[in-house]
């Protein structure tokens, strides 16, 4: 039988070395082209996505800015809110400026606080300051000063942020505002603590100071002074008071797959509220007149009141500087009480007069009471007058001791109660320090007690009048500190009160039409280093030592 024999069974399958040398470069080239195509496609996708994100963020940012401008009540060159740390530019109390060669531009808007989201409810209502001048439940409360706050758009570390600046007392419905505002103070996300309750809004990254441009105009005419960093903030604010329109341009850049992706956007909008008078924030110190000393109780100090208020622009506020108690010469009539000091409807009552023979000191439940008077018989003890018993406002006077020679009690001070007499008269209560003028100064010390023959006692904090031995007259309380007069045969006259107003120098540096010739000084942005000329970012201090008027700009 014939059989077929496979003579090629020894052949091997595959490529020869020569064939591999020919094919390998072709394969590698194909793979390289494929990888490049994939990388290019991926880069294009990432670039397109980044561009879309930038476009969305840019438009969203501009829409938010436009909405805020339309709701604002004014453009500012510097915040008109007294900053609470860490609300300042450097997460402290550093002010914001709308133009700065160091920090770049910022858009600072003065806004009206509301009780609900201003863009989400047509039923929203303004927040009114309490008793300015009407009570919150008065039908005319809408004539009161409105609470304002600031919104600031600023560049920090390559990011555009939106910060809300609220005044101190914005949530104090007991003393400051009628209702709680919807708005809350914001800070850098790493500094949301204490005063700040919310985080700043992080709007867009990849933006420098030169990429954020704000210009201001009125009826199409640009006012270059309004955004010129080489002008003073006072000059810029003067220019801003004449404009009603803002144009904002911003450019954001992001690096994706080795390529820069940029997006530019702009807006031009007008605020319909720009000519509405802008409320101003001030800080106040009021001290009522000190009480006159008696026979021989020391006079109580006037109330010491500190407050932060929003006042209306171009408005006159009456100022009363309370006189010290005086006029009583009878040994059986308590010393005269001090008179009330006032700024508008904000008041600080006078201190109670010192006690006379066989009489308790006069009370002043919102200030300081006078010291207990002399006893005509051994064993007769007479209480000091009742005070507010609140640190910084006033305390009760001290009682007499009822022993021979009639040592009498000291008048109460803003820092402590008057001392109770022992075998010697009681000292006046301590005053209380305040640094509104840039220097820590004592106010409202109690008058020292006197006696018939048992020596004298000092007034509080060296400003209350020292007591005297009858029939000598007690020493007077220091003028414009609201301190009590010393007790004696005739009580020393109480020290007159004082009214001090502190306001940003960017808002006000002089008051040519104010009545009462206030003493004017200036402090820096930290509220220290008082001097005779305005300081950058600082405050103006108006000290009224006589009654008059304050006219807001």
C-alpha positions in Angstrom: 0.0 0.0 0.0 1.2 3.5 -0.8 1.6 5.8 2.2 2.1 9.6 2.2 5.0 10.8 4.3 5.0 14.4 5.6 8.5 15.5 4.8 7.8 19.1 6.3 7.0 18.1 9.8 10.1 19.8 11.1 9.0 23.3 10.1 8.4 25.9 13.0 5.7 28.6 13.0 6.4 32.4 13.8 8.4 35.4 12.5 12.0 35.3 11.7 14.4 37.7 13.2 14.5 39.7 10.1 10.7 39.9 10.0 10.6 41.1 13.6 13.1 43.8 12.9 10.8 45.0 10.1 7.5 44.8 12.0 8.5 46.1 15.5 9.0 49.8 14.6 5.7 49.8 12.8 3.9 48.4 15.9 5.7 50.9 18.2 4.8 53.7 15.9 1.2 52.6 15.9 1.1 52.4 19.7 2.7 55.8 20.0 0.2 57.4 17.7 -2.6 55.8 19.6 -1.3 57.0 23.0 -0.8 60.5 21.7 -4.3 60.5 20.3 -5.7 59.3 23.6 -3.7 61.9 25.6 -4.7 64.6 23.2 -8.3 63.6 23.5 -8.1 63.5 27.3 -6.3 66.8 27.4 -9.0 68.3 25.2 -11.7 66.9 27.4 -10.0 68.3 30.5 -9.4 71.6 28.9 -13.0 71.9 27.7 -14.3 70.9 31.1 -12.0 73.4 32.9 -13.1 76.1 30.4 -16.8 75.3 31.1 -16.2 75.3 34.9 -14.5 78.7 34.6 -17.2 80.0 32.4 -19.9 78.9 34.9 -18.0 80.2 37.9 -17.3 83.5 36.2 -21.0 84.0 35.3 -22.2 82.9 38.7 -19.8 85.4 40.4 -20.8 88.3 38.2 -24.5 87.5 38.8 -23.9 87.6 42.5 -22.0 90.8 42.4 -24.7 92.4 40.2 -27.5 91.3 42.6 -25.6 92.8 45.5 -25.0 96.1 43.7 -28.6 96.5 42.8 -29.6 96.0 46.5 -26.9 98.2 47.9 -27.3 101.6 49.4 -23.9 103.0 48.5 -20.3 102.4 47.3 -17.6 102.7 50.0 -13.9 103.5 49.9 -13.4 101.8 53.2 -15.8 99.7 55.4 -18.0 101.9 57.5 -18.5 99.0 60.0 -16.2 99.0 63.0 -14.6 95.6 62.5 -14.6 92.9 65.1 -11.7 90.4 64.9 -11.2 88.3 62.7 -13.4 90.2 60.2 -10.5 92.3 58.9 -8.5 91.9 55.7 -5.7 90.1 57.6 -8.2 88.1 59.8 -7.9 90.7 62.5 -9.3 94.3 62.5 -7.5 95.6 59.4 -9.9 97.7 57.3 -10.8 97.0 53.7 -10.1 99.7 51.0 -11.7 99.8 47.6 -8.3 100.6 46.1 -4.9 99.7 47.4 -1.4 99.4 45.9 -0.7 96.6 48.4 -3.8 94.5 48.4 -5.4 95.4 45.1 -8.9 96.5 44.5 -12.1 95.6 46.4 -15.7 96.3 45.9 -17.3 97.5 49.2 -21.0 97.9 49.4 -23.2 99.4 52.1 -26.2 97.2 52.5 -29.5 97.3 54.5 -30.1 94.4 56.9 -33.3 92.5 56.5 -35.2 89.9 58.6 -35.2 87.3 55.8 -33.3 86.5 52.6 -33.4 89.7 50.5 -33.5 87.8 47.3 -35.9 85.2 48.3 -38.9 86.9 50.0 -41.0 89.9 49.0 -42.2 90.1 52.6 -38.8 90.9 53.9 -38.5 93.8 56.3 -35.7 96.2 57.3 -34.1 95.9 60.7 -34.5 99.1 62.7 -32.4 100.4 65.5 -34.1 100.3 68.9 -35.4 103.6 70.3 -33.9 105.8 67.5 -36.1 107.6 68.3 -39.2 105.4 68.4 -39.8 102.2 70.4 -39.9 98.9 68.4 -43.7 98.5 68.9 -44.4 102.1 67.8 -46.3 102.6 64.5 -43.6 105.0 63.5 -40.8 102.6 63.9 -40.1 102.7 60.2 -38.7 106.2 60.8 -36.0 104.8 63.0 -32.4 104.3 61.7 -32.0 101.2 59.7 -29.3 98.7 60.5 -26.7 98.4 57.8 -23.8 96.1 57.1 -21.1 95.8 54.5 -20.4 93.3 51.7 -16.8 93.1 50.5 -15.5 91.4 47.4 -11.7 91.1 47.7 -8.7 89.2 46.4 -6.7 87.1 48.8 -4.1 84.4 47.8 -5.3 84.2 44.2 -9.0 83.8 45.1 -11.9 86.2 44.9 -13.9 86.1 48.2 -17.2 87.6 49.4 -17.3 88.7 53.1 -20.2 90.0 55.1 -19.2 92.6 57.8 -21.8 93.1 60.6 -21.7 95.7 63.3 -21.3 94.8 66.9 -24.6 94.5 68.6 -26.3 93.3 65.4 -27.9 90.5 67.3 -28.7 92.3 70.5 -32.4 92.7 70.6 -32.2 93.9 74.2 -30.3 97.1 73.5 -29.6 97.6 69.9 -32.0 96.3 67.3 -35.7 95.5 67.2 -35.5 92.2 65.5 -32.7 89.8 64.5 -31.3 90.2 61.0 -31.1 87.4 58.5 -27.5 88.3 57.6 -24.6 86.9 59.7 -20.9 88.0 59.9 -18.6 85.8 57.9 -14.8 85.2 58.0 -12.1 83.1 56.4 -13.1 79.4 56.7 -10.2 78.9 59.1 -11.3 81.7 61.3 -14.9 81.1 61.9 -14.9 81.6 65.7 -16.2 84.0 68.2 -17.9 86.9 66.5 -18.0 85.2 63.1 -20.7 82.6 62.6 -20.4 81.8 58.8 -17.7 81.3 56.2 -16.8 83.7 53.5 -18.1 82.6 50.0 -15.2 81.4 47.9 -16.2 82.6 44.5 -13.4 81.9 42.0 -9.8 80.8 42.0 -6.9 81.7 39.7 -7.4 85.5 39.8 -4.9 88.2 40.7 -5.3 91.8 41.8 -4.8 92.9 38.1 -7.5 90.5 37.0 -10.3 92.2 39.1 -11.1 95.7 37.8 -13.9 97.9 39.2 -14.7 101.3 37.8 -17.4 103.7 38.8 -19.5 106.1 36.7 -22.5 108.4 36.7 -24.7 108.7 33.6 -21.9 107.0 31.6 -19.1 109.3 32.8 -16.3 107.4 34.5 -15.0 108.9 37.7 -11.4 107.8 37.9 -10.8 109.3 41.3 -13.2 106.8 42.8 -10.9 103.9 42.2 -7.5 105.6 42.2 -5.2 103.9 44.8 -3.0 107.1 44.8 -5.9 109.1 46.1 -6.7 109.1 49.8 -9.7 107.0 50.9 -11.4 110.3 51.9 -11.0 111.7 48.3 -12.2 108.4 46.9 -15.3 108.4 49.1 -16.1 111.9 48.0 -15.9 110.7 44.4 -18.0 107.6 45.2 -20.7 109.8 46.6 -21.3 111.2 43.1 -21.7 107.9 41.2 -24.5 105.4 40.8 -23.0 102.8 38.5 -20.3 100.1 38.7 -18.5 98.1 36.0 -16.8 95.0 37.1 -14.4 92.9 34.9 -12.6 89.7 36.0 -10.4 87.2 34.4 -9.7 83.8 36.0 -7.0 81.4 34.8 -6.5 77.6 35.4 -3.6 75.4 34.2 -4.9 72.1 32.8 -2.7 69.5 31.1 0.1 72.0 30.8 -2.0 74.7 29.2 -3.5 77.8 30.6 -7.3 78.2 30.3 -8.7 81.6 30.9 -12.2 83.1 31.1 -13.1 86.7 31.2 -16.4 88.3 32.1 -17.8 91.7 32.9 -20.9 93.5 34.0 -22.3 97.0 34.2 -25.1 97.8 36.6 -26.7 100.6 38.6 -28.0 100.7 42.1 -31.4 102.3 42.4 -30.8 103.0 46.1 -27.5 104.8 45.8 -28.9 108.2 46.8 -30.7 106.9 49.9 -28.9 108.4 53.0 -26.3 106.0 54.3 -26.5 105.2 58.0 -23.2 105.6 60.0 -21.9 103.4 62.8 -20.6 105.2 65.9 -19.4 104.2 69.3 -20.5 106.1 72.3 -19.4 106.7 75.9 -21.8 108.6 78.1 -21.3 109.4 81.7 -24.0 111.1 83.8 -23.3 113.9 86.3 -22.0 112.8 89.7 -24.1 113.3 92.8 -23.3 116.0 95.3 -21.9 115.0 98.7 -24.1 115.3 101.7 -23.6 115.7 105.5 -21.5 113.7 105.3 -22.1 110.9 102.8 -20.2 110.9 99.6 -22.0 111.5 96.3 -22.6 108.6 93.9 -21.1 108.6 90.5 -23.1 109.1 87.3 -24.0 106.1 85.1 -21.3 105.0 82.6 -22.9 103.8 79.4 -21.1 102.4 76.3 -23.0 101.8 73.1 -22.7 101.2 69.4 -25.3 102.9 67.3 -26.3 103.3 63.7 -27.1 106.9 63.0 -28.7 108.5 60.0 -26.7 110.6 57.6 -27.2 114.4 57.5 -29.0 114.3 60.8 -28.8 116.4 63.9 -28.5 114.7 67.3 -29.0 116.7 70.5 -26.3 116.2 73.1 -26.7 116.8 76.8 -23.8 116.8 79.2 -25.2 116.2 82.7 -24.2 118.7 85.4 -22.9 117.4 88.7 -25.3 117.6 91.7 -25.1 120.9 93.6 -27.0 123.6 95.4 -27.8 121.9 98.7 -26.3 123.5 101.8 -28.6 122.1 104.5 -27.3 119.4 106.8 -30.6 117.7 106.9 -31.1 117.5 103.1 -29.3 115.0 100.9 -26.9 116.3 98.3 -28.3 117.0 94.9 -28.4 114.2 92.4 -26.4 114.5 89.2 -28.1 115.3 85.9 -28.6 112.9 82.9 -26.2 112.9 79.9 -27.7 112.0 76.5 -26.9 111.5 72.9 -30.3 111.6 71.2 -32.4 109.0 72.9 -29.4 107.2 74.5 -29.0 108.3 78.1 -26.8 108.0 81.2 -28.5 109.0 84.4 -26.8 111.0 87.2 -25.6 109.7 90.5 -27.4 109.9 93.8 -26.6 112.6 96.3 -24.8 111.8 99.6 -26.8 111.2 102.7 -27.5 114.0 105.2 -27.9 113.8 109.0 -30.0 110.8 109.9 -30.7 110.0 106.2 -29.7 107.2 103.9 -27.9 108.1 100.7 -30.0 108.9 97.7 -30.6 106.0 95.3 -29.9 106.0 91.6 -30.9 102.5 90.4 -29.4 103.0 87.0 -26.2 104.7 88.2 -24.5 104.8 91.6 -26.0 105.6 95.0 -24.8 108.1 97.5 -23.2 107.2 100.8 -25.1 107.0 104.1 -25.3 110.2 106.0 -24.2 111.3 109.5 -25.9 110.0 112.6 -27.1 112.5 115.3 -27.1 109.8 117.9 -24.7 107.0 118.5 -26.1 103.8 117.0 -28.0 105.4 114.2 -27.1 103.5 111.0 -28.2 104.7 107.6 -27.8 102.8 104.4 -26.1 103.9 101.3 -28.3 104.7 98.3 -29.1 101.8 96.0 -27.2 101.7 92.7 -27.4 99.6 89.5 -24.8 97.2 90.9 -23.5 96.5 87.4 -19.8 96.7 86.6 -19.1 99.6 84.4 -22.5 101.2 85.2 -22.6 101.9 88.9 -22.9 100.5 92.4 -24.6 101.3 95.7 -23.2 103.7 98.3 -21.8 102.5 101.6 -23.6 102.9 105.0 -22.5 105.0 107.8 -21.3 103.2 111.0 -23.4 104.9 113.7 -20.4 105.5 116.0 -19.3 108.8 117.6 -18.2 111.6 115.3 -20.6 110.4 112.6 -18.2 108.8 110.0 -20.3 108.5 106.9 -20.4 106.1 103.9 -18.7 106.5 100.6 -20.6 107.1 97.4 -20.8 104.2 94.8 -18.7 104.2 91.7 -18.9 102.5 88.3 -16.2 100.0 89.4 -17.3 99.1 92.9 -19.6 100.0 95.8 -18.8 102.8 98.2 -17.1 101.6 101.3 -19.0 101.3 104.6 -17.8 103.6 107.3 -16.1 102.1 110.4 -14.5 104.4 113.0 -13.6 106.5 110.0 -15.5 107.5 106.9 -15.9 105.1 103.9 -14.0 105.7 100.7 -15.7 106.3 97.4 -16.3 103.4 95.1 -13.7 102.9 92.3 -14.3 104.3 88.9 -14.1 102.3 85.7 -11.6 102.6 82.8 -12.5 103.1 79.2 -10.2 103.6 76.2 -12.6 105.2 73.6 -10.2 108.2 73.3 -7.2 105.9 72.7 -6.1 106.1 76.3 -7.4 104.2 79.3 -9.1 106.8 81.5 -11.1 106.4 84.7 -14.6 107.7 84.8 -17.4 107.7 87.5 -15.6 107.4 90.8 -17.6 107.7 94.0 -17.2 110.6 96.5 -15.5 109.9 99.8 -17.4 110.1 103.0 -16.9 112.9 105.6 -17.5 113.2 109.3 -18.1 115.5 112.3 -14.7 114.7 113.9 -13.5 111.3 112.6 -11.4 112.3 109.7 -12.0 112.0 105.9 -11.9 109.4 103.1 -10.7 109.6 99.6 -12.8 109.6 96.5 -12.7 106.6 94.2 -9.8 106.3 91.7 -8.6 109.8 92.6 -11.4 111.4 90.6 -14.2 111.2 93.2 -14.2 114.2 95.6 -12.4 113.6 99.0 -14.6 114.0 102.1 -14.1 116.8 104.6 -14.6 117.2 108.4 -17.6 119.4 109.1 -18.1 122.3 108.9 -15.7 122.3 105.9 -17.1 121.6 102.4 -16.3 118.3 100.7 -14.2 118.4 97.6 -15.8 118.4 94.2 -15.8 115.4 91.8 -13.4 115.7 88.8 -15.0 117.6 85.9 -16.3 115.6 82.9 -15.8 112.3 84.7 -19.2 112.0 86.3 -17.6 111.4 89.7 -19.3 112.1 93.1 -18.5 115.0 95.4 -17.1 114.4 98.8 -19.2 114.5 102.0 -18.7 117.3 104.5 -20.4 120.1 106.4 -21.6 121.1 102.9 -21.3 118.4 100.3 -18.8 118.8 97.4 -20.3 119.4 94.0 -20.5 116.4 91.8 -18.3 116.2 88.7 -20.0 117.0 85.4 -20.6 114.2 82.9 -19.3 113.7 79.4 -20.4 112.5 75.9 -17.8 111.0 73.6 -18.5 110.0 70.0 -16.1 107.8 68.0 -16.6 107.4 64.2 -14.4 106.3 61.3 -12.3 109.1 59.9 -13.1 108.0 56.4 -16.7 109.2 57.2 -16.0 112.2 59.3 -12.9 114.2 60.4 -14.5 117.5 61.5 -17.9 118.8 62.5 -17.9 122.5 61.6 -21.6 122.9 62.3 -21.6 121.0 65.6 -22.7 123.0 68.6 -20.8 122.7 71.9 -17.2 123.0 70.6 -16.3 119.3 71.0 -12.6 118.5 71.5 -11.5 116.6 68.4 -8.7 114.0 68.4 -7.8 111.1 66.1 -6.7 107.5 66.8 -5.3 104.8 64.6 -7.1 101.7 63.2 -6.5 99.9 66.5 -8.0 102.7 68.5 -4.8 103.8 70.1 -2.0 106.4 69.6 -4.2 109.5 69.9 -3.0 112.5 68.0 -4.1 115.9 66.4 -4.4 114.7 62.8 -6.4 111.9 61.0 -4.6 108.5 60.8 -4.9 106.0 57.9 -7.8 103.7 58.6 -8.4 105.4 62.0 -11.1 107.1 63.9 -12.2 110.6 64.8 -13.1 111.2 68.5 -15.5 114.0 69.4 -15.5 114.8 73.1 -18.4 116.9 74.3 -17.8 118.6 77.7 -20.8 120.9 77.3 -24.2 120.3 75.8 -24.7 120.9 72.1 -25.5 119.1 68.9 -23.8 116.5 66.7 -24.5 116.6 63.0 -23.7 113.4 61.0 -22.3 113.8 57.5 
